[in-house]
Amino acid sequence: MPVVDVAAPVAKTDGSTSEDTDGRDTDRDGIPDDRDHCPNEPENRDSFADDDGCPDLDNDGVADVNDQCPDEPENRDGREDEDGCPETPEVLAKRAFKEAILASQRGDLAVARRQFEEAYRILPGDLVLFHLAATALGQGDHDAACRYYKQWQASPRAQAKPQRISALDACP
């Protein structure tokens, strides 16, 4: 009886496999499905990694199917380079702010305050001041809470959309 060599299907980035497709090209990008790493998304022919079958509109080397920021190229700075997002001050500040909110929700006010302070250091913003005031107050640091709250009250955003922390309204 003859021995038949059967290769196992190769996993692709979109979760499909490279089983024999009889030359099919589901996304019609000219790359047969058995060689296409993204058979349901057409390759964008732009002279950048055009043989993998995956679009990468920002040409950062992270296929759009895995790219969290497909319209912004990754900046390859050694920090989370596989997410496809540049670590700009805006991105870093938003990340610190989000981590601060999560820490605050967990009741970890020390971590929340550090992350709010980091967000403010990277990209000063009015909303961060409001959260810093509330966090410092929650920690019992009334002096710092008053400083942050006064800065918040003087900001254009506070004037346009007034929010209050009644415990700090009497700050000297």
Summary of the structure (lengths in Angstrom):
residues: 172
radius of gyration: 25.3
end to end distance: 93.8
largest distance: 93.8
contacts: 446
relative contact order: 0.07
helix: 38%
strand: 1%
